[in-house]
């Protein structure tokens, strides 16, 4: 359960979770509609198709998509990670792995677009995997944020009637 100090931030956190969920669902729908769900469809999207009269993606077109994603996605992940990290909900190693997986999936997704078009079309599998990994980590962050800002936990000291622990004060302040 959440830290009682986080109670005033429930509404903004719930809004952030809602927007993050809407964004994740919207991204999945757009990905499915534009790129499809198979490596062949991803290759067709980036390499073009005579059958559908689609031209190959240009470097300018890829950059127009990549640049905003290289700012927005890490910023969202940074905020989510800091909110969850502040609450100390996860063990340090698990938290680090989730952060690393999130940022790696986001970067791999952006780079895979260029790789499919200009390096090797078979890397479309990496594009699909990176997108699915990013969506999975976003869902994990949404769930963790929900847990972080859920009902505040009651301190066992307060619940049992014991006096709360006194925090140590700096030496220079206690001498006054």
Secondary structure, DSSP 4 states (H G I P E B T S, - for coil): -B-GGGGGGHHHHHHHHHHHHHHHHHHHHHHHHHT-SSHHHHHHHHH-BTTTTBPPPPHHHHHHHHHHHHHHHHHHHHHHHHHHHHHT-S-HHHHHHHHHHHHHHHHHHHHHHHHHHHT-GGGHHHHHHHHHHHHHHHHHHHHHHHHHTSSBPPPHHHHHTPPPPPPP--HHHHT-
